[in-house]
Amino acid sequence: SGIMDAISERIDLFIEQQLQLHSVLAVAVREAYYGHYGSSIGGILRHCKVDPVGFMAFVHDLPVEAYIAPNEELNRLLTALPGRKYIFTNAPGDYAQRVLRALGVEHHFDGIFDIRFAGLDAKPAPAVYQKVLAALGHPAGACWFVEDSVENLAPAKALGCRTVWLTPDNTSSPPSCYQGTP
């Protein structure tokens, strides 16, 4: 949909403005943090003297409806899936709620575990997964973890969750950087 590209551009702009870096260097910082921490947000919040609430508000200040629309196929799929469903995101919960609303699927979810719930830590930090599992009160083996980022699957799998790698192009096997089977 382009929304993740727009978020990346907002992160770059924030880094450029707040850290007073050239735009090319801002992109390099974001990519380096993503490569090292598995999320740009994880590195920025650890190493940059920025207001985390201001950072997240700026980055996620997007008209989500301009990027995504109600998705009937997704709605049907979620209706067919048994069990309770939760969102686990590195974004703020209000942003996740706006995305779910724009997709027309918010009624399927029982809650959102966001970056604030995680104490501003981010996936793929294993402690964040443990905190979510503790809040759910279920053993990891009873939980399915569906993720579009293959790097975020490994901690869930290591804890005993069943994992599903969701890809836009129906890729059937993970890239060589993933150790194990999703």
C-alpha positions, 0 to 999 in steps of 0.5 A, spaced: 500 500 500 505 504 500 504 506 508 510 503 510 514 507 505 511 513 508 513 511 515 520 510 513 520 517 509 517 520 516 523 516 520 528 519 515 525 526 516 525 526 523 532 523 524 534 529 519 531 534 522 532 532 530 539 530 529 541 535 524 543 530 519 544 530 511 538 526 508 542 521 505 546 520 512 539 520 516 537 514 511 543 510 513 542 511 520 535 508 520 537 502 515 543 501 520 538 501 526 534 496 523 539 492 521 542 492 528 536 492 532 530 489 527 527 495 528 529 503 526 525 505 532 529 500 537 535 504 535 533 511 535 529 510 542 536 507 544 541 512 541 538 518 540 536 524 545 529 524 542 522 525 545 519 518 544 512 520 544 514 526 539 517 521 535 512 516 534 507 521 533 511 525 528 512 518 524 505 515 525 502 522 523 499 519 516 492 519 513 492 511 513 485 512 509 489 515 503 493 508 503 489 503 505 481 501 504 476 496 507 479 489 505 473 484 505 477 478 503 481 480 510 475 480 513 472 474 511 479 470 513 479 473 520 472 471 521 474 464 519 479 464 524 478 461 530 480 464 537 482 470 540 486 475 536 491 481 538 495 486 535 503 486 537 506 492 534 512 496 534 507 502 533 503 506 538 496 503 539 492 509 536 496 508 530 494 501 529 487 502 531 486 507 525 489 502 521 484 496 523 479 501 522 481 503 515 481 496 513 474 495 516 477 489 521 478 492 528 472 488 531 476 482 530 481 484 535 481 483 542 486 488 544 493 491 542 500 490 545 504 496 542 510 499 543 508 503 549 506 496 552 513 494 551 516 499 555 518 502 548 522 496 547 521 493 540 520 487 536 524 483 535 527 483 543 525 477 546 523 480 552 517 484 549 515 477 546 515 474 553 511 480 556 506 479 551 505 472 553 505 473 560 499 478 559 495 473 555 496 468 560 497 462 555 503 458 554 507 460 548 505 453 544 497 455 545 499 461 541 500 463 533 504 468 531 503 471 524 508 476 522 510 480 515 517 481 518 521 474 518 526 477 523 520 478 528 519 470 527 525 467 530 524 470 538 516 467 537 518 461 535 524 460 540 519 461 545 515 456 543 509 459 539 507 457 532 509 462 527 506 464 520 510 468 515 505 473 512 508 475 505 504 479 500 507 475 494 505 468 497 513 466 498 513 459 500 520 459 504 524 464 508 530 468 506 537 465 508 537 470 513 532 466 517 534 460 521 529 455 522 522 454 519 517 459 520 
